[in-house]
Amino acid sequence: MRLHPTPPRSPRREHPGYDCKMKFNVYGRFVIDVVREKDRWAMFEIVPGKRLRISDFAIPPSLDESHLPQFLDDIYHEMGRPGDKIVPLE
């Protein structure tokens, strides 16, 4: 029986990429990253030096990325003032 060396692990498994990554300014109060990881969305608040996962809300997996600003506005609307907007960044 011939033994084969174990193939190296794929770097993609160790550092998985995202299917989609978007950044939003929420009413000028804070910035969040919204990423698509396989079949689900994850949200992170950006703070100096790190990202904090936001687990208070779940974005429906079927939501198209073009609808994210409106969805985020529906979630955070109580924080906004008249004329404030959720603004996509970069």
CORVEN-V497013 format. One record per backbone hydrogen bond with DSSP energy under -1.0 kcal/mol. NH is the residue of the N-H (numbers start at 1). CO is the residue of the C=O. Records with the same first field share a line. If there is no record, write none. Layout:
NH=CO ; CO
//
This chain:
14=10
15=11
19=36
22=34
24=32
25=87
26=30
27=25 ; 85
29=26
32=24
33=44
34=22
35=42
36=20
37=40
40=37
42=35
44=33
45=52
46=31
47=50
50=47
52=45
54=43
63=60
67=64
68=65
71=67
72=68
73=69
74=70
75=71
76=72
77=73
79=76
84=81
87=25
89=23
//
